[in-house]
Amino acid sequence: MPKKVLPRIVAVSPGARPMTLRVRWTTGDEHLIDVSEFIKKFRIYVPLTQSPELFGLVRLGEYGADVVWTDEIDMSADTLWRLAQEQTGKTMTPEEFRRWRERRAYTLDTAARALGISRRMVAYYEHGERTIPRVVALATWGLDGELAE
């Protein structure tokens, strides 16, 4: 399986709400990402929680691989991409969903039964007409794990 290359950051700025970042990606997408819960998990980010002024100094890191506040405080593009995907509810692309179904040799009907959803929803997900919920993406990964056993 080819390695998945995540997009890089082309621009970053503080969001209007506290502890949010507005990030523009090489894909052209732009996300407003709430990093408050993430930064509470790690001591390295304590200065950002104590100083809104410091948080406002965020800038693009080298090659778009991260965002930087100080020489000691940064956050990777991979982390920000994952947070953006989780916060927008997008955890799987329609193409990835279709490839999952084909790899399992599922018809629309068998995929629907395996996931506990309607055939119509399988078609919507596969054609990008509906965002694939995290729970459905997790179910596909769980079913893949079942196949590996």
C-alpha angles and dihedrals in degrees: 000000000000117000113258112237113211121214122261127233118257099177138010135183136161114272123236092254121066116271095013129122128203106216128185117198136206086253090065091248119132124202136185102218124196105214096173097105093043095051092049088064097062130055092214089073097051092104089058092055091050098046123045087184091060091046088054091059092072114140139174115276127222115301091356090280093126148354119249136206101170136349087273101038123067140133125216124242088234091059092047092047091051092049091048092051092048094047094049091045092240108132102146132029122232088246092054090048092051092048089050091053093046093046089054090045089234123159117217088264096050091045089051092051093046092051097039094238136110124278088239092058090051088054092046092052093046093050094044093245091127131030111252107242119231091244091058092048089050090050091054090050090048091051089050089053089051089054092053093056 
